[in-house]
Amino acid sequence: MKKTTLIIIITIFSLTAKAQHFSITTDIGMSYLSGLYNPHTSKPQLYYGLGMLYSKSATTTNWGFKTSLDFNKRGVKSIYTGTSYSGYVESKNILSSKSLSLTFTPTLNVSERVQFVLGPHLGYFLSSKSTTTEIVYKTSLKEEILQTVIEENTSNGISFIDRLHFGVKLGINVKVSNPIDLGLTYQYARLLKYAHPSYRPFYNVLSITTTIYFKTRE
């Protein structure tokens, strides 16, 4: 039984060997954090990633899949303005985090050059750094500064589960040459565990993806 199973696996692998490819991917775009408490507002920040990709497509259909492992850095900028006992406060927080992400995406080739991808991803935060700048003005006219405070904080997460995040990746790739694809990718990402059940912000990431294959595609 074991030998039969092994022969079947080897046969399937051999039939589709020509459709297997390894490549590197690069992403650059913007990340945005949604779901913040009012009156906080979010501003887009730089996102970039670098990864290794394994792809495989069936020889008889337009379906296939891609699996990738990549390092990425995403940022977010949140702004708070309001009054307090000390004056009018304007606070800006810039958060950047580094992660490793594993993605599995089924693919659909709608033509020889155009491909759609959609699938889940699971990530692990390596580290995060936040810089908060708080300026206290005498009034909302911002004519006189009473105090400026800058705080920096670096965190690696309290526990393993606190570092996990997951989401969905959706994209379209266009074959511009035999070894190179260009694509537009959207990612939705959120933490696996939140400290407060009622407060669950999540990331929206939009990026341009470049895929460079190691060998010629048929």
Secondary structure, DSSP 4 states (H G I P E B T S, - for coil): -HHHHHHHHHHHHHHTGGGEEEEEEEEEEEEEEE-PPTT-EEEEEEEEEEEEEEEEE-SSSSEEEEEEEEEEEEEEEEEEEEEETTEEEEEEEEEEEEEEEEEEEEEEESSSSEEEEEEEEEEEEEEEEEEEEEEEESSTT--SEEEEEEEEEEE--SSTGGGEEEEEEEEEEEE-SSSEEEEEEEEEEEESS-SSTT---EEEEEEEEEEEESS---
